[in-house]
Amino acid sequence: TVDVSVTGTEFDVQLGPEQVRVSVAEGSVDVTHTDLASTNQYQTTKSLVAGNRYSINPSEGTTQFALIHVDKIGAWRTHRLIYSDQTIETIVADLDRYYDGTIFIADKRAKEMMISANFDARNVEDVLSSLTELLPLELTKSQGGLMIIESVAPSNR
């Protein structure tokens, strides 16, 4: 369980496949979460101020604190997706919100690849094509809007 108490004015909460990310652009926010991975299941509260990002993986009981530029927070409102050292799995989870079909990552190696990038979310197919140019990935388009991403050996590119 993750609870967010707003004590400020401008913030962003992103719910991904494995984690919750809370970022503060202005003011402050208190984030309380339960560590489900611990046998004690204790609660932790973290107070965030402008420029703070707190990521929580409730099932593993891991957290990550980062300082980020406030201009990156809520960039999705202007169709921008901005990533700093994020996994393909996280990026695809965000892209799924903009795509009418299904995006499937075929293997663990592809899911765990990391990238820093800035994309326009209005054309998901262009974003996915860009990823295949930047990383050893292959994109297959199937009928019914299914897009399959899989890793390839760097020598096979």
Protein Blocks (a to p, Z undefined) as FASTA:
>chain_A
ZZdddfbfbdcddddfkbccdddfehcdddddddfkbmnlpaddddddehiacdddfkno
pacdddddfklgoklmnopacdehiafklmmmmmmmmpmbdcddfbfklmmpccdddddf
klmmlmmmmmmmmpccdddddehhiacdddddfklZZ
